[in-house]
Amino acid sequence: MLKVGLTGGIGAGKSEVSRLLVEHGAVLIDADRIAREVVATGTPGLAAVVEAFGTDVLTADGSLDRPRLGAIVFADPEKLAVLNAIVHPLVGARSRELESAAAGDAVVVHDVPLLTENGLAPLYDLVVVVDASPATQLDRLVRLRGMTEEDARARMAAQATREQRREIADILIDNDVPLDALEKRVAEVWDDLARRARAVSPE
């Protein structure tokens, strides 16, 4: 098994890269998706979030109001740290469960938005960073996700810098390119990852 950490700044196109890797055969463990699961209605995770932030972060039906919570924590590093302390251990435990179920020769891609910020690179055999310029990130967040420029800049500022992400990259994928060029680059990366996985898998 080859354990790959995949990361990139918000709006860099990491989700597109993970989708392409899955098409090639990767086993994807999506930290964002798991993070939603562990704070779903009725979970201990949601109860802990409400205890820390109050019932104002719930919608009328009792589920987590993610935009409201996001607006709170991304404006305050201390509150973000509180949220991370609740969610990250739960995500880690669930990720390990999913990883243990993968085949011996699998390429297991952990899609981890905050890999750089949380110093998680040593947990993986190698780290793939999806890279895009801040201008590209901002454009995508405003144009494709409908964020205000102010909100987009705040979310970008809450993350590691482009330079910090590049420093931990074993493989860098440039996503300031058209989709066809990205697809070609991901195919090259997949060939490399699959070869590494075969080399480390037990006979």
Secondary structure, DSSP 8 states (H G I E B T S, - for coil): -EEEEEEE-TTS-HHHHHHHHHHHT-EEEEHHHHHHHTTSTT-HHHHHHHHHH-GGGB-TTSSB-HHHHHHHHTT-HHHHHHHHHHHHHHHHHHHHHHHHTS-TT-EEEEE-TTTTTTT-GGGSSEEEEEE--HHHHHHHHHHTS---HHHHHHHHHTS--HHHHHHT-SEEEE-SS-HHHHHHHHHHHHHHHHHHHHHHS--
